Structures are given as structure tokens and as C-alpha cells.
Amino acid sequence: MVGLLIFIFGLAIGSFLNVLIYRLPRNESILGFSKCLQCRKKIAWHDNIPVVSFFVLKGRCQKCGSKIFWQYPLVELLTGFLFLFSFLVYRENPVFLIYVLFLISLLVAIAFIDLKHFLILDSLILSGFIISFIFIFFASSFSLPVSHFYGLLFFAGFFLFLFLITKGKGIGLGDVKLAAWLGFVFGFENSISVFYLTFFIGFICAIMLLVSKKAGLKSKMPLGSLMALASILFLLSGFNLPDFINSELILRLWLN
């Protein structure tokens, strides 16, 4: 029952993340009612229920009939399932679970914005730094373990080096800032795992795109999205990737 409530809560958060993903890159206020992107008319609350409304309306605006972008139910469902898996992993530590849910929410928003716009917003990174700093400070008995600063230097330092030697081609300062935050979040040893996982996922994605002939050798890839995905997978592994690969989470989901 608790798992179902967490899933529904994740759907609701996913709906809010859609607002961030659409409005923040356009410098629009995240406050106010949702509107159809075509006719610009206000969407009624019963037409804005996460996932349900999309299927009831058959993926179209009730007023003008224009198609609703697939991103909306996808982000909602994805966030719902990520929240559920996070609950299964961290339910014995409610405080840390809340922190993980915040991290995952922020990473989902960052991943989709970078995927669509090749843009990583300072406002999201700054929000992440502030919350992470507060949580780590209090969780570590009013101190900041040096490992988190080493993680920041390692992760951000590597991408800053790439940025400098490539003169910003293929990697931006936004990627460096995101790496700095993630390095601070995970600490030095865990940052190494996330680092390798990022490039492993990137390698797999590149091979798939080349085989499908949807991209060439010079095609750009959203590095921020790859880092976000790697970080989410690492969080869901409970900081233990072998357990995640062995599908322990799938078994626990089935049994519960």
C-alpha cells in the first residue's frame, strides 16, 4: 500500500517536472495553470491528471484536438517507477529516501532538458548544491567529509580538462558544473563508479545509434543526460552496482 502511494506521488512529481522541463529553458514562470501548447487555452484539472488524462483524451487536447507530446506521460510514469524503486531500496532509512527522491527528481529534469536543448541550467545545479550541502552537513554530524570535495574535484576536474583541450566542442561548462555537483553528492569513491558508468552508457548508446544509422561519428550526445542516467542507476543500486545488475530490485518488487 505504501509503495502504491509512493508511485502515485511520483506521478504527481513527474507532472511538475514536465512543467520545469518545458518552462525553465524558455525563462517562463513555473507558476500558473497549464495551457495547451497549440491553442494556449487553460487545461482543466480533470484533463491534467497524470497519465490517466493522456489516455482518456487519447493523446489529444480536448479543446483543439492537437496532439499531446509523448514526453508528458513518459516523464510521469518514469518518475513514478523511479520513486517506487527508490522506496524499495531505501525504505529502512526514510530521511535518506526523501533525499534520494529529491536527487532523482532533479536528475530527471536535467536529463530531459539536456536531451531536448543540449542545455544544463544553473538554477537546477545550484538547487542541487544547496540541498545536498544541507543534507550532507547534517547527516555527517555538522561537518562536511573531505571525500565529497575530492569527488567534486575529480569529476569536475576531468570534464573541465576535456572542456579546455577541446575548446568547448562537444562538452560545455554546464556539463562541468553538473559533474561538480554529482561529485560532491557521491564523494570520491562513488564518483569513480558513476564516472565509469557514464561512459559505459555513452558507449552503448553510441553503438546503438551507429548501428541504427540514426547518427554519425560526429553527432553530438547529451553528456548531461548520460551523467544523470548513470547517477540514477547508481542510486537505485543502493550504491552497489553488482546487486542492481543481479536484478535484486526486480525480485523485491515482485515479492512486495
C-alpha positions, 0 to 999 in steps of 0.5 A: 500500500505504501509503495502504491502511494509512493508511485502515485506521488511520483506521478504527481512529481513527474507532472511538475517536472514536465512543467520545469522541463518545458518552462525553465529553458524558455525563462517562463514562470513555473507558476500558473495553470497549464495551457495547451501548447497549440491553442494556449487555452487553460487545461482543466484539472480533470484533463491534467491528471497524470497519465490517466488524462493522456489516455482518456483524451487519447493523446489529444487536447480536448479543446483543439484536438492537437496532439499531446507530446509523448514526453508528458506521460513518459516523464510521469510514469518514469518518475513514478517507477523511479520513486517506487524503486527508490522506496524499495531500496531505501525504505529502512532509512526514510530521511535518506529516501526523501533525499534520494527522491529529491536527487532523482527528481532533479536528475530527471529534469536535467536529463530531459532538458539536456536531451531536448536543448543540449542545455544544463541550467544553473538554477537546477545545479545550484538547487542541487548544491544547496540541498545536498550541502544541507543534507550532507552537513547534517547527516555527517554530524555538522561537518562536511567529509573531505571525500565529497570535495575530492569527488567534486574535484575529480569529476569536475576536474576531468570534464573541465580538462576535456572542456579546455583541450577541446575548446568547448566542442562537444562538452560545455561548462554546464556539463562541468558544473553538473559533474561538480555537483554529482561529485560532491553528492557521491564523494570520491569513491562513488564518483569513480563508479558513476564516472565509469558508468557514464561512459559505459552508457555513452558507449552503448548508446553510441553503438546503438545509434551507429548501428541504427544509422540514426547518427554519425561519428560526429553527432553530438550526445547529451553528456548531461543526460548520460551523467544523470542516467548513470547517477540514477542507476547508481542510486537505485543500486543502493550504491552497489552496482553488482546487486542492481545488475543481479536484478535484486530490485526486480525480485523485491518488487515482485515479492512486495 
